[in-house]
Amino acid sequence: MNPIVINGTVLCDNITGIPRYVYETVIRLDTLLEGTGLDVRIAYRDDGRPIHLPELKNIKLVPLKAVKYFYNMVVLPTYLRRNHAFFVGLASDMLMTRRSVVVLHDIRPLVMDTDRGFFRFKFWVHCLSTKWFAQKVYTVSEDQRRLISDKLGIPMDRIGVTYNGWEHMRSVVPDEGVFDKLPGVKKGAYFYALGSLAKHKNFKWIREVARRNPDKTFVVAGGKDLRAFGDDAEAKDTANVFYPGYVSDEENAALMKHCKLFLHPAIFEGFGIPPLEALSLGAPIALARASCLPELYGDTARYFDPYDYEVDLDALAAQPVAPPDKVLEKYSWDKTAAFWLEQIKKYAEQ
């Protein structure tokens, strides 16, 4: 059987979003590989940063010295050829080799004008290389599957779906100390949102709704560059919105656990992990009726128009929803790791 190589460079970044998908899949896959005889390796660019992984028993770590772009273009492909290895790109990381499959988490730069022109060009080239070289493309929702097929012309039967999960929240102990940093925030009486402050996350909606509801309190975690909310000065004038910036998993868990309603106003998502994390902690969620969110969360969530700033938050919070059990059962890191074990068995024979 041939070696399987997963690119782990993304695990040198903070474990959020796509790195979360890779991390949670890899640590569970390591356990599932016991006794299979499969040769699975994590290659990563050794640039002095530590790789965020516990000690692995069945997956070998392969640090490769290289500068940023030289690594993807030359060093890693050379390693694959020398070892006759099959490449599994779990982090949207495509290489120009036909012995490969790639998880393309989302194609936002091809759909929305929210990124710089040069980045969109590079992303387009990246996606075309995925189309031309990868044996199969995977993504994280049916919504993205359709978009990838429409925008890139990849047949639907070449695109699979593999989901995110939530079980990482089981080991997180909520840090109630976060409320000491937010003296104006009362437990059980605030609306909470989490995510990067990129434009497609649509946190301008939070600011505009907060301005129209001065009697209500909002907490928006994930960054402090208030220009993401529109005009910087206007954002600062919204006195009932608190911006703690980046929060730890423990602080995030406490904020989710005690919020009146978790708000997710994003107008574009590949999957959207934060609402799933909130559901796993028992928090009620309200999502934008946009992108993949209704597909994934169904009747466990309340929905709002992400361009309607006159929404009645009390009425929204009072809407009845279904229990989260089916959603939490369907979207699972354990199931994702088991899925990849079966795929790897096939690719190791090629």
C-alpha positions as CSV (number, residue, x, y, z in Angstrom):
1,M,0.0,0.0,0.0
2,N,1.1,3.5,-0.7
3,P,1.6,6.2,1.9
4,I,-1.1,8.8,2.4
5,V,0.1,12.4,3.0
6,I,-2.1,15.0,4.6
7,N,-0.9,18.6,4.5
8,G,-0.7,19.8,8.1
9,T,0.8,23.3,7.7
10,V,-2.6,24.9,8.5
11,L,-2.2,23.3,12.0
12,C,0.5,25.9,12.7
13,D,-2.2,28.5,12.8
14,N,-4.9,29.1,15.5
15,I,-7.3,26.2,15.6
16,T,-10.5,27.8,14.2
17,G,-12.5,27.2,11.1
18,I,-10.6,25.1,8.5
19,P,-7.7,24.3,11.0
20,R,-10.4,23.0,13.4
21,Y,-11.7,20.6,10.7
22,V,-8.2,19.3,10.0
23,Y,-7.2,19.0,13.7
24,E,-10.4,17.2,14.9
25,T,-10.3,14.9,11.9
26,V,-6.6,14.0,12.4
27,I,-6.7,13.3,16.1
28,R,-9.6,10.9,15.7
29,L,-8.2,9.3,12.5
30,D,-5.0,8.6,14.5
31,T,-7.0,6.3,16.8
32,L,-9.0,4.6,14.0
33,L,-5.8,3.7,12.2
34,E,-4.7,1.4,15.0
35,G,-4.1,-2.1,13.5
36,T,-5.0,-1.2,9.9
37,G,-1.4,-1.2,8.6
38,L,-2.0,2.0,6.7
39,D,0.9,4.5,6.3
40,V,-0.6,8.0,7.0
41,R,1.7,11.0,7.4
42,I,1.2,14.7,8.2
43,A,3.6,16.8,6.2
44,Y,4.0,20.5,7.2
45,R,6.1,23.5,6.4
46,D,8.8,23.7,9.1
47,D,9.2,27.5,9.5
48,G,9.8,27.6,13.2
49,R,6.2,27.6,14.3
50,P,5.0,24.7,16.4
51,I,2.3,22.4,15.0
52,H,-0.7,22.2,17.2
53,L,-1.2,18.5,17.6
54,P,-1.0,16.1,20.6
55,E,1.3,13.1,20.4
56,L,0.1,10.8,17.6
57,K,0.5,7.0,17.8
58,N,-0.3,6.0,14.2
59,I,0.3,9.0,12.1
60,K,3.9,10.1,11.3
61,L,4.8,13.8,11.4
62,V,7.0,15.0,8.5
63,P,8.5,18.5,8.9
64,L,9.8,19.9,5.6
65,K,12.1,22.9,5.6
66,A,10.9,25.5,3.0
67,V,9.8,29.0,2.6
68,K,6.1,29.7,2.1
69,Y,5.4,29.4,-1.6
70,F,8.4,27.1,-2.4
71,Y,6.8,24.5,0.0
72,N,3.6,24.1,-2.0
73,M,5.1,24.4,-5.4
74,V,8.3,22.3,-5.1
75,V,9.1,20.8,-1.7
76,L,5.9,19.0,-0.9
77,P,5.3,17.7,-4.5
78,T,8.8,16.4,-4.6
79,Y,8.3,14.5,-1.3
80,L,5.1,13.0,-2.7
81,R,6.8,11.8,-5.9
82,R,9.8,10.3,-4.1
83,N,7.5,8.4,-1.7
84,H,4.9,7.5,-4.3
85,A,2.4,9.0,-1.9
86,F,-1.3,9.9,-2.4
87,F,-2.1,13.5,-1.3
88,V,-5.2,14.3,0.8
89,G,-5.7,18.1,1.1
90,L,-8.1,18.5,4.0
91,A,-7.6,22.3,4.1
92,S,-8.5,23.4,0.6
93,D,-4.8,22.9,-0.2
94,M,-4.4,21.8,-3.8
95,L,-1.2,20.5,-5.4
96,M,-0.7,19.9,-9.1
97,T,-0.7,16.1,-8.8
98,R,-3.4,13.7,-10.1
99,R,-2.8,11.4,-7.1
100,S,-4.8,13.7,-4.9
101,V,-8.2,14.6,-3.4
102,V,-9.1,18.0,-2.0
103,V,-11.6,19.4,0.5
104,L,-12.6,22.7,-0.9
105,H,-14.4,24.2,2.1
106,D,-15.9,27.2,0.3
107,I,-15.5,29.3,-2.8
108,R,-16.5,32.7,-1.4
109,P,-13.9,34.7,-3.5
110,L,-15.5,33.4,-6.7
111,V,-19.0,34.4,-5.5
112,M,-18.6,37.6,-3.5
113,D,-16.5,40.7,-4.1
114,T,-15.1,40.8,-0.5
115,D,-11.4,40.1,-1.2
116,R,-8.7,41.9,-3.0
117,G,-8.4,41.4,-6.7
118,F,-5.0,39.7,-6.6
119,F,-6.2,37.2,-3.9
120,R,-9.3,36.4,-6.0
121,F,-7.1,35.8,-9.0
122,K,-4.9,33.4,-7.0
123,F,-7.9,31.7,-5.6
124,W,-9.4,31.2,-9.1
125,V,-6.1,29.6,-10.3
126,H,-6.1,27.4,-7.2
127,C,-9.7,26.3,-7.9
128,L,-8.9,25.5,-11.5
129,S,-5.9,23.4,-10.5
130,T,-8.3,21.5,-8.2
131,K,-10.7,21.0,-11.1
132,W,-7.9,19.8,-13.4
133,F,-5.8,17.6,-11.1
134,A,-7.8,16.3,-8.1
135,Q,-9.4,12.9,-8.6
136,K,-12.3,14.0,-6.4
137,V,-13.3,17.2,-4.7
138,Y,-15.0,17.3,-1.3
139,T,-16.8,20.2,0.4
140,V,-18.8,20.7,3.6
141,S,-22.4,21.3,2.6
142,E,-24.7,20.6,-0.3
143,D,-25.0,24.4,-0.9
144,Q,-21.2,24.6,-1.5
145,R,-21.4,21.4,-3.6
146,R,-23.8,23.0,-6.0
147,L,-21.8,26.3,-6.1
148,I,-18.6,24.5,-6.9
149,S,-20.2,22.5,-9.7
150,D,-21.9,25.7,-11.1
151,K,-18.8,28.0,-10.9
152,L,-16.1,25.5,-11.8
153,G,-17.9,23.2,-14.1
154,I,-17.0,20.1,-12.0
155,P,-19.6,17.3,-12.4
156,M,-21.7,16.7,-9.3
157,D,-20.6,13.1,-9.2
158,R,-17.0,14.2,-8.7
159,I,-17.9,16.3,-5.6
160,G,-18.5,14.7,-2.3
161,V,-19.7,16.1,1.0
162,T,-18.0,15.7,4.4
163,Y,-19.2,17.7,7.4
164,N,-17.8,19.5,10.4
165,G,-18.6,18.5,14.0
166,W,-18.9,19.8,17.5
167,E,-17.5,17.3,20.0
168,H,-14.4,19.4,20.7
169,M,-16.8,21.5,23.0
170,R,-17.2,18.5,25.3
171,S,-13.7,19.0,26.9
172,V,-14.1,22.8,27.2
173,V,-14.7,24.1,30.7
174,P,-16.5,27.5,30.4
175,D,-14.3,30.4,31.8
176,E,-16.8,32.5,33.7
177,G,-14.0,35.0,34.2
178,V,-14.7,36.5,30.8
179,F,-17.6,38.4,32.4
180,D,-15.1,40.3,34.6
181,K,-13.7,41.8,31.4
182,L,-17.3,42.8,30.4
183,P,-18.7,44.7,33.4
184,G,-21.7,45.9,31.4
185,V,-22.8,42.4,30.3
186,K,-25.3,40.5,32.5
187,K,-25.6,36.8,32.2
188,G,-28.7,35.7,30.4
189,A,-29.5,39.2,29.1
190,Y,-27.3,39.7,26.1
191,F,-27.2,38.6,22.4
192,Y,-23.9,37.0,21.3
193,A,-22.2,36.6,18.0
194,L,-18.8,35.1,17.2
195,G,-16.6,35.0,14.1
196,S,-14.0,36.9,12.1
197,L,-14.9,40.4,11.2
198,A,-14.7,39.8,7.5
199,K,-17.5,41.5,5.4
200,H,-19.3,38.3,4.5
201,K,-19.9,37.6,8.2
202,N,-22.2,40.7,8.0
203,F,-21.6,42.0,11.5
204,K,-22.8,45.3,10.3
205,W,-26.2,43.8,10.9
206,I,-25.4,43.6,14.6
207,R,-24.4,47.2,14.8
208,E,-27.5,48.4,12.9
209,V,-29.9,46.3,15.0
210,A,-28.1,47.4,18.2
211,R,-28.5,51.0,17.3
212,R,-32.3,50.4,16.9
213,N,-32.4,48.6,20.2
214,P,-30.5,50.7,22.7
215,D,-32.2,48.8,25.6
216,K,-30.5,45.6,24.6
217,T,-27.0,44.3,25.1
218,F,-24.8,42.7,22.4
219,V,-21.4,40.9,22.6
220,V,-19.5,40.4,19.4
221,A,-16.3,38.3,19.8
222,G,-13.6,37.6,17.2
223,G,-11.8,40.8,16.5
224,K,-11.5,44.5,17.4
225,D,-11.1,46.1,14.0
226,L,-14.4,48.0,14.1
227,R,-14.1,49.1,10.5
228,A,-15.5,45.7,9.7
229,F,-18.8,47.1,11.0
230,G,-18.9,49.9,8.5
231,D,-17.7,53.3,9.6
232,D,-15.3,53.1,12.6
233,A,-16.6,56.1,14.4
234,E,-20.2,54.9,14.1
235,A,-19.3,51.5,15.4
236,K,-17.7,53.0,18.5
237,D,-20.8,55.1,19.1
238,T,-22.9,51.9,19.5
239,A,-22.5,51.9,23.3
240,N,-24.6,48.7,23.9
241,V,-22.2,46.5,21.8
242,F,-19.2,45.0,23.6
243,Y,-16.2,43.8,21.6
244,P,-14.0,41.5,23.7
245,G,-11.8,40.6,20.6
246,Y,-10.4,37.1,20.3
247,V,-11.7,34.8,23.0
248,S,-10.4,31.4,24.1
249,D,-12.5,28.3,23.7
250,E,-13.3,28.5,27.4
251,E,-14.4,32.1,27.2
252,N,-16.4,31.4,24.1
253,A,-18.2,28.5,25.9
254,A,-19.1,30.8,28.8
255,L,-20.5,33.5,26.5
256,M,-22.5,30.9,24.5
257,K,-23.8,29.2,27.6
258,H,-25.2,32.4,29.1
259,C,-26.5,34.3,26.1
260,K,-30.1,35.1,25.5
261,L,-29.7,34.2,21.8
262,F,-26.7,33.3,19.7
263,L,-26.8,35.4,16.5
264,H,-25.1,34.4,13.2
265,P,-25.9,37.0,10.5
266,A,-23.4,35.7,7.9
267,I,-24.5,36.1,4.3
268,F,-22.1,33.4,3.1
269,E,-20.8,30.3,4.8
270,G,-19.2,27.0,3.7
271,F,-20.6,25.4,6.9
272,G,-20.6,27.7,9.9
273,I,-19.3,25.9,13.0
274,P,-20.2,28.5,15.7
275,P,-23.9,27.9,15.6
276,L,-23.2,24.1,16.0
277,E,-21.0,24.9,19.0
278,A,-23.7,27.0,20.5
279,L,-26.3,24.3,20.0
280,S,-24.0,21.7,21.7
281,L,-23.9,24.0,24.8
282,G,-27.7,24.4,24.9
283,A,-27.8,28.0,23.6
284,P,-30.7,29.1,21.4
285,I,-29.6,30.2,17.9
286,A,-30.8,32.6,15.3
287,L,-29.3,32.5,11.8
288,A,-29.4,34.5,8.6
289,R,-31.7,32.9,6.1
290,A,-28.8,32.7,3.6
291,S,-26.2,30.4,2.1
292,C,-26.0,26.9,3.6
293,L,-27.4,27.8,7.0
294,P,-31.1,26.7,6.5
295,E,-29.8,23.5,4.9
296,L,-27.6,22.5,7.8
297,Y,-29.6,23.7,10.8
298,G,-33.2,23.1,9.6
299,D,-35.9,23.7,12.2
300,T,-33.4,23.8,15.2
301,A,-32.8,27.5,14.5
302,R,-34.7,30.7,14.2
303,Y,-34.1,32.7,11.0
304,F,-34.0,36.3,10.0
305,D,-33.4,38.4,6.9
306,P,-29.7,39.5,7.1
307,Y,-30.6,42.8,5.5
308,D,-33.6,43.6,7.8
309,Y,-32.4,45.9,10.6
310,E,-35.9,46.3,12.0
311,V,-36.1,42.7,13.3
312,D,-38.0,42.2,16.5
313,L,-35.4,40.4,18.6
314,D,-37.8,39.5,21.4
315,A,-40.2,37.9,19.0
316,L,-37.3,36.1,17.2
317,A,-36.1,34.7,20.5
318,A,-39.6,33.5,21.4
319,Q,-40.0,31.5,18.2
320,P,-40.4,27.7,18.9
321,V,-37.7,25.4,17.4
322,A,-37.0,21.7,17.3
323,P,-34.5,20.1,19.8
324,P,-30.9,20.0,18.5
325,D,-30.5,16.2,18.9
326,K,-30.8,15.3,15.2
327,V,-28.4,18.0,14.1
328,L,-25.8,17.1,16.7
329,E,-26.0,13.5,15.7
330,K,-25.6,14.2,12.0
331,Y,-22.7,16.6,12.2
332,S,-20.0,14.7,14.1
333,W,-16.2,14.7,14.1
334,D,-16.3,11.0,14.8
335,K,-18.3,10.4,11.7
336,T,-16.0,12.6,9.6
337,A,-12.9,10.7,10.8
338,A,-14.6,7.4,10.1
339,F,-15.5,8.7,6.6
340,W,-11.9,9.6,5.9
341,L,-10.6,6.3,7.1
342,E,-12.7,4.5,4.4
343,Q,-11.5,7.0,1.7
344,I,-7.9,6.6,2.7
345,K,-8.2,2.8,2.5
346,K,-9.2,3.2,-1.2
347,Y,-6.5,5.7,-2.0
348,A,-3.8,3.7,-0.4
349,E,-4.4,1.0,-3.0
350,Q,-3.8,3.3,-6.0
